[in-house]
Amino acid sequence: MAIVFAFGIDVVLPAFDNIRGDFDLGSGSGEVAPVVIWYLVGSGVGQLIHGSASDRFGRKPVIYVGLAIYVGACLGALFAPTIGLLFGARFVWGLGSAAMGVLYTTIARDLYDGDEMARVVSIVVAFFLLGPIITPLLGELMIRVFPWRSVIVAAIGMAMVLFFWTLRFPETLSKEDRRPLKPRATLATFGYIVRHRATMSYILALTSLSGAFFIFLASSQPIIDEIYGRGDQFAVWFAISSIPTIAALFISQRLVKTVGARRLVFRSGIAMVFICAAWIVVSELADGTPSFGWWFGLLVVVNSLATVQTPLYTSLALEPMGDKAGSASSLLGFFSLAGGAVLATIFNNQIDLSVTPMAIGYTLYGSASLIFFWFARPNLSTSSQITAAATASASGSGVAGS
């Protein structure tokens, strides 16, 4: 599920130059960036729908509906005659992909809690990051042999593979835990989540981090192509940039057991902000264009630290939600994807012949995530200790479950 969600983003990145040529956009034009941004916005909006629907109908039926929308939008993109219709198809494509994006964390919350959930989600996100390694290389290979729209056919194939794979899934939400799908009840649930200080603070922290990462996602191809003149190597460098992040996630899911989710997210957040600040200095000393090695090396480090924090913020946000996990996941997805896409646009529009706006964006959004982290409550007790205390209290009062 995680890979199919990522596939919809990454498979089109190597085709940016082809899309520009097909729709008469300027060479190196940032006008093609909305191909990614509209997908992310659609994914964010769709998560509001799919998360609540999954709390009512169960996880599997919503996966199947999402896959149907995903395939239908792919067909729309495949035959889109104008760039505007392509953007529209990408938005709907994102709406469908949102089912996979919201439910892989929701299903994890059905099965695990506390630091164990943080560990499991870290592993799942590591598989999610296989997408940026494999997919751009696959896309690059395909557009060298076939027309660029062949990458869309590959996305349809991935969706079909997932459909048959999910036939093996058990349903993880029992019938007695399903919630009515009523507008008033849904709004009340969203209102409860928004007012929950810890959950909402973690969601906003994750949104800030997403804003930073989406700057890279939408602008990496123009930067590597136009600023560093390595456009023909884009897929390779994009894939290489993801390898250290996977390694960092596998290390972090082990550290969660000993350090705890809150301490680990705080320490990695502090490290990220300091390195981002150094990134600004390095960039400015080089008049906005440091050597490719410096730019790429610093980018890989801060992306690794941001990716370590992502599953931790997700698990911390969902930890208090219990049977509202689907709705909470959908709200988390809406803010982090749609909100992150909007935040990224602010700096994407400023990237021309300088990478300094990217460094500034990462620094500001990384700092904002730490501010929201502290607002959640500056108690660095591990989430496993919190969960254990809640469980002990519930057991003592005769309540079955926390």
Helices and strands as residue ranges (DSSP letters): H 2-10, G 13-15, H 16-22, G 30-32, H 34-57, H 59-78, H 83-111, H 114-128, H 130-145, H 150-166, G 175-177, H 183-195, H 197-222, I 223-227, G 231-233, H 234-259, H 261-285, H 292-318, G 322-324, H 325-333, I 334-339, H 340-348, H 356-376, H 383-396
